[in-house]
């Protein structure tokens, strides 16, 4: 069984920039001014901040699929938001296929 994992890593460590299909989070301390340049594509980013300039930068980032601003649980589902619900619809591309007899 894969149990939830929380890893504290230094910037540049392979686990600092990893996502897995099980409960996993890596905690990496990065100065705020360097943060957006250092992240890769992210399914979920939680920003516990009241810095309006930083929030605007997060909103403008194309690397973030889902952005939580404030102390929101990532398990909270809002069905009117993209990518909520069926995880397979988000992770896999659908394709139609026909074959001539």
TORPA-4810 file (N, C-alpha, C, O; in nm, 3 decimals):
<nodes>
NODE_1_0.083_-0.118_0.000_0.000_0.000_0.000_0.087_0.125_0.000_0.194_0.128_0.062_X
NODE_2_0.042_0.227_-0.069_0.111_0.355_-0.069_0.043_0.446_0.032_-0.075_0.478_0.019_X
NODE_3_0.117_0.487_0.132_0.062_0.574_0.235_0.093_0.719_0.198_0.188_0.745_0.124_X
NODE_4_0.015_0.813_0.250_0.044_0.954_0.224_0.187_0.988_0.265_0.238_0.937_0.364_X
NODE_5_0.250_1.074_0.187_0.390_1.110_0.213_0.406_1.261_0.213_0.354_1.330_0.125_X
NODE_6_0.479_1.312_0.311_0.518_1.452_0.318_0.670_1.453_0.324_0.730_1.395_0.415_X
NODE_7_0.733_1.520_0.228_0.879_1.523_0.219_0.924_1.669_0.221_0.872_1.752_0.148_X
NODE_8_1.021_1.698_0.306_1.083_1.831_0.304_1.212_1.819_0.225_1.298_1.738_0.257_X
NODE_9_1.224_1.901_0.120_1.338_1.888_0.029_1.399_2.024_0.001_1.333_2.128_0.014_X
NODE_10_1.524_2.022_-0.035_1.595_2.143_-0.077_1.561_2.172_-0.224_1.534_2.079_-0.299_X
NODE_11_1.564_2.299_-0.266_1.545_2.328_-0.409_1.647_2.251_-0.492_1.764_2.242_-0.454_X
NODE_12_1.604_2.196_-0.602_1.694_2.119_-0.688_1.692_1.970_-0.661_1.737_1.893_-0.745_X
NODE_13_1.640_1.928_-0.546_1.629_1.785_-0.517_1.520_1.726_-0.608_1.419_1.792_-0.631_X
NODE_14_1.539_1.603_-0.660_1.438_1.544_-0.750_1.297_1.539_-0.692_1.200_1.556_-0.766_X
NODE_15_1.283_1.518_-0.562_1.150_1.512_-0.502_1.087_1.650_-0.485_0.967_1.661_-0.459_X
NODE_16_1.167_1.755_-0.499_1.113_1.891_-0.485_1.023_1.927_-0.602_0.941_2.018_-0.590_X
NODE_17_1.035_1.859_-0.712_0.960_1.891_-0.833_0.891_1.767_-0.887_0.897_1.738_-1.006_X
NODE_18_0.825_1.692_-0.797_0.762_1.566_-0.837_0.616_1.564_-0.796_0.578_1.620_-0.693_X
NODE_19_0.535_1.500_-0.878_0.396_1.473_-0.844_0.369_1.327_-0.872_0.419_1.271_-0.970_X
NODE_20_0.289_1.265_-0.786_0.258_1.124_-0.799_0.108_1.104_-0.789_0.035_1.193_-0.744_X
NODE_21_0.061_0.987_-0.832_-0.082_0.956_-0.828_-0.120_0.893_-0.695_-0.198_0.797_-0.691_X
NODE_22_-0.067_0.945_-0.587_-0.107_0.909_-0.452_-0.082_1.032_-0.365_-0.010_1.123_-0.407_X
NODE_23_-0.138_1.036_-0.246_-0.120_1.155_-0.162_0.027_1.182_-0.133_0.090_1.109_-0.057_X
NODE_24_0.081_1.287_-0.193_0.222_1.322_-0.179_0.236_1.473_-0.186_0.172_1.539_-0.268_X
NODE_25_0.319_1.526_-0.101_0.350_1.669_-0.107_0.497_1.687_-0.072_0.550_1.621_0.018_X
NODE_26_0.562_1.777_-0.143_0.699_1.813_-0.109_0.699_1.958_-0.062_0.644_2.046_-0.128_X
NODE_27_0.762_1.982_0.051_0.775_2.116_0.107_0.914_2.167_0.075_1.014_2.107_0.114_X
NODE_28_0.919_2.279_0.004_1.046_2.337_-0.039_1.042_2.485_-0.005_0.952_2.557_-0.047_X
NODE_29_1.141_2.531_0.071_1.148_2.673_0.103_1.216_2.748_-0.012_1.330_2.720_-0.048_X
NODE_30_1.141_2.844_-0.068_1.191_2.925_-0.179_1.148_3.069_-0.151_1.034_3.092_-0.111_X
NODE_31_1.236_3.166_-0.171_1.194_3.305_-0.154_1.076_3.337_-0.248_1.074_3.291_-0.362_X
NODE_32_0.981_3.414_-0.198_0.860_3.443_-0.276_0.892_3.498_-0.414_0.826_3.462_-0.511_X
NODE_33_0.991_3.584_-0.425_1.023_3.645_-0.554_1.077_3.543_-0.654_1.077_3.569_-0.775_X
NODE_34_1.124_3.426_-0.608_1.176_3.322_-0.696_1.077_3.209_-0.721_1.101_3.121_-0.804_X
NODE_35_0.964_3.211_-0.651_0.873_3.097_-0.651_0.818_3.063_-0.789_0.830_2.949_-0.833_X
NODE_36_0.758_3.160_-0.857_0.693_3.129_-0.984_0.792_3.084_-1.091_0.756_3.006_-1.179_X
NODE_37_0.914_3.132_-1.084_1.016_3.088_-1.180_1.065_2.948_-1.150_1.120_2.881_-1.238_X
NODE_38_1.045_2.902_-1.027_1.100_2.771_-0.988_1.000_2.657_-0.998_1.041_2.541_-0.995_X
NODE_39_0.870_2.685_-1.010_0.773_2.575_-1.014_0.753_2.526_-1.156_0.772_2.600_-1.253_X
NODE_40_0.714_2.400_-1.166_0.676_2.343_-1.294_0.524_2.338_-1.301_0.456_2.396_-1.216_X
NODE_41_0.469_2.268_-1.400_0.324_2.253_-1.409_0.271_2.190_-1.281_0.324_2.089_-1.234_X
NODE_42_0.166_2.248_-1.224_0.113_2.203_-1.095_-0.037_2.182_-1.105_-0.110_2.268_-1.154_X
NODE_43_-0.083_2.066_-1.056_-0.226_2.038_-1.054_-0.297_2.127_-0.953_-0.404_2.181_-0.982_X
NODE_44_-0.239_2.144_-0.835_-0.300_2.226_-0.730_-0.192_2.309_-0.662_-0.086_2.257_-0.625_X
NODE_45_-0.219_2.437_-0.644_-0.133_2.525_-0.565_-0.222_2.592_-0.461_-0.325_2.650_-0.494_X
NODE_46_-0.180_2.585_-0.335_-0.249_2.654_-0.226_-0.162_2.769_-0.181_-0.047_2.749_-0.141_X
NODE_47_-0.216_2.890_-0.186_-0.142_3.009_-0.147_-0.210_3.071_-0.025_-0.320_3.126_-0.035_X
NODE_48_-0.145_3.061_0.089_-0.198_3.121_0.210_-0.127_3.255_0.226_-0.023_3.266_0.291_X
NODE_49_-0.187_3.356_0.164_-0.127_3.489_0.158_-0.236_3.594_0.142_-0.346_3.564_0.096_X
NODE_50_-0.203_3.716_0.182_-0.291_3.830_0.157_-0.221_3.933_0.070_-0.268_4.046_0.057_X
NODE_51_-0.110_3.894_0.010_-0.031_3.982_-0.077_-0.099_3.990_-0.214_-0.091_3.896_-0.293_X
NODE_52_-0.167_4.102_-0.240_-0.245_4.117_-0.364_-0.160_4.107_-0.490_-0.206_4.052_-0.590_X
NODE_53_-0.039_4.159_-0.487_0.050_4.151_-0.604_0.087_4.006_-0.632_0.084_3.962_-0.747_X
NODE_54_0.120_3.932_-0.528_0.157_3.791_-0.545_0.037_3.709_-0.591_0.051_3.621_-0.677_X
NODE_55_-0.080_3.736_-0.537_-0.202_3.666_-0.580_-0.225_3.690_-0.729_-0.260_3.596_-0.801_X
NODE_56_-0.207_3.812_-0.777_-0.225_3.843_-0.920_-0.124_3.765_-1.003_-0.159_3.714_-1.109_X
NODE_57_0.000_3.755_-0.956_0.102_3.678_-1.028_0.063_3.531_-1.035_0.083_3.466_-1.138_X
NODE_58_0.008_3.477_-0.926_-0.037_3.337_-0.926_-0.153_3.319_-1.025_-0.155_3.221_-1.099_X
NODE_59_-0.247_3.411_-1.024_-0.361_3.403_-1.116_-0.316_3.410_-1.262_-0.377_3.346_-1.348_X
NODE_60_-0.212_3.485_-1.289_-0.162_3.500_-1.426_-0.077_3.382_-1.472_-0.049_3.369_-1.591_X
NODE_61_-0.036_3.296_-1.380_0.052_3.185_-1.415_-0.023_3.077_-1.492_-0.128_3.030_-1.447_X
NODE_62_0.030_3.037_-1.606_-0.030_2.928_-1.684_0.016_2.792_-1.634_-0.029_2.690_-1.685_X
NODE_63_0.104_2.788_-1.536_0.156_2.662_-1.482_0.063_2.600_-1.379_0.080_2.483_-1.343_X
NODE_64_-0.035_2.676_-1.330_-0.120_2.631_-1.219_-0.257_2.592_-1.273_-0.327_2.675_-1.331_X
NODE_65_-0.295_2.464_-1.253_-0.426_2.416_-1.299_-0.537_2.458_-1.202_-0.643_2.504_-1.245_X
NODE_66_-0.512_2.441_-1.073_-0.612_2.478_-0.972_-0.541_2.562_-0.867_-0.437_2.522_-0.815_X
NODE_67_-0.599_2.677_-0.835_-0.538_2.769_-0.738_-0.635_2.789_-0.622_-0.748_2.833_-0.641_X
NODE_68_-0.588_2.757_-0.503_-0.662_2.784_-0.380_-0.595_2.903_-0.313_-0.475_2.900_-0.287_X
NODE_69_-0.672_3.007_-0.285_-0.618_3.124_-0.216_-0.679_3.127_-0.077_-0.801_3.137_-0.062_X
NODE_70_-0.594_3.120_0.023_-0.640_3.117_0.162_-0.640_2.975_0.215_-0.600_2.881_0.147_X
NODE_71_-0.685_2.962_0.338_-0.683_2.833_0.408_-0.802_2.748_0.364_-0.902_2.739_0.435_X
NODE_72_-0.791_2.687_0.247_-0.894_2.599_0.192_-0.839_2.458_0.187_-0.725_2.436_0.148_X
NODE_73_-0.921_2.361_0.226_-0.880_2.222_0.215_-0.879_2.179_0.070_-0.972_2.210_-0.005_X
NODE_74_-0.775_2.108_0.029_-0.768_2.063_-0.110_-0.869_1.953_-0.139_-0.891_1.919_-0.256_X
NODE_75_-0.929_1.895_-0.035_-1.029_1.791_-0.056_-1.167_1.849_-0.084_-1.259_1.774_-0.119_X
NODE_76_-1.185_1.980_-0.070_-1.313_2.044_-0.095_-1.336_2.050_-0.246_-1.253_2.102_-0.320_X
NODE_77_-1.449_1.995_-0.290_-1.480_1.989_-0.433_-1.589_2.090_-0.464_-1.691_2.097_-0.396_X
NODE_78_-1.566_2.167_-0.568_-1.665_2.261_-0.618_-1.697_2.219_-0.761_-1.615_2.239_-0.851_X
NODE_79_-1.813_2.162_-0.783_-1.845_2.099_-0.911_-1.852_2.197_-1.027_-1.848_2.156_-1.143_X
NODE_80_-1.863_2.328_-0.998_-1.868_2.426_-1.106_-1.728_2.466_-1.154_-1.715_2.550_-1.243_X
NODE_81_-1.624_2.406_-1.098_-1.487_2.436_-1.136_-1.435_2.331_-1.234_-1.470_2.213_-1.223_X
NODE_82_-1.350_2.372_-1.330_-1.292_2.274_-1.422_-1.209_2.171_-1.346_-1.152_2.203_-1.241_X
NODE_83_-1.202_2.052_-1.396_-1.121_1.942_-1.345_-1.172_1.882_-1.216_-1.103_1.799_-1.157_X
NODE_84_-1.290_1.921_-1.169_-1.345_1.859_-1.049_-1.423_1.736_-1.090_-1.472_1.728_-1.203_X
NODE_85_-1.435_1.644_-1.002_-1.513_1.525_-1.031_-1.427_1.410_-1.075_-1.344_1.362_-0.999_X
NODE_86_-1.445_1.364_-1.198_-1.379_1.245_-1.247_-1.234_1.276_-1.283_-1.207_1.347_-1.380_X
NODE_87_-1.142_1.222_-1.206_-1.000_1.246_-1.228_-0.955_1.195_-1.364_-0.866_1.254_-1.425_X
NODE_88_-1.014_1.086_-1.412_-0.973_1.029_-1.540_-1.002_1.124_-1.656_-0.928_1.125_-1.755_X
NODE_89_-1.109_1.202_-1.647_-1.137_1.300_-1.752_-1.027_1.404_-1.762_-1.000_1.457_-1.869_X
NODE_90_-0.963_1.433_-1.650_-0.856_1.532_-1.648_-0.723_1.473_-1.692_-0.647_1.538_-1.762_X
NODE_91_-0.695_1.350_-1.652_-0.564_1.291_-1.677_-0.550_1.223_-1.812_-0.439_1.209_-1.864_X
NODE_92_-0.660_1.181_-1.871_-0.652_1.105_-1.995_-0.731_1.174_-2.106_-0.841_1.225_-2.082_X
NODE_93_-0.676_1.176_-2.224_-0.743_1.234_-2.340_-0.841_1.133_-2.396_-0.809_1.016_-2.413_X
NODE_94_-0.962_1.180_-2.425_-1.061_1.092_-2.487_-1.040_1.092_-2.637_-1.000_1.192_-2.696_X
NODE_95_-1.069_0.977_-2.698_-1.052_0.965_-2.843_-1.164_0.876_-2.897_-1.200_0.775_-2.838_X
NODE_96_-1.218_0.918_-3.011_-1.314_0.834_-3.081_-1.238_0.747_-3.179_-1.138_0.790_-3.236_X
NODE_97_-1.284_0.624_-3.199_-1.216_0.530_-3.289_-1.320_0.451_-3.366_-1.416_0.400_-3.308_X
NODE_98_-1.301_0.443_-3.496_-1.386_0.359_-3.581_-1.296_0.277_-3.671_-1.193_0.325_-3.718_X
NODE_99_-1.335_0.153_-3.694_-1.260_0.064_-3.784_-1.354_0.010_-3.890_-1.464_-0.036_-3.859_X
NODE_100_-1.311_0.015_-4.015_-1.392_-0.042_-4.123_-1.388_-0.194_-4.111_-1.282_-0.253_-4.089_X
NODE_101_-1.506_-0.257_-4.127_-1.523_-0.401_-4.112_-1.435_-0.479_-4.198_-1.440_-0.602_-4.195_X
</nodes>
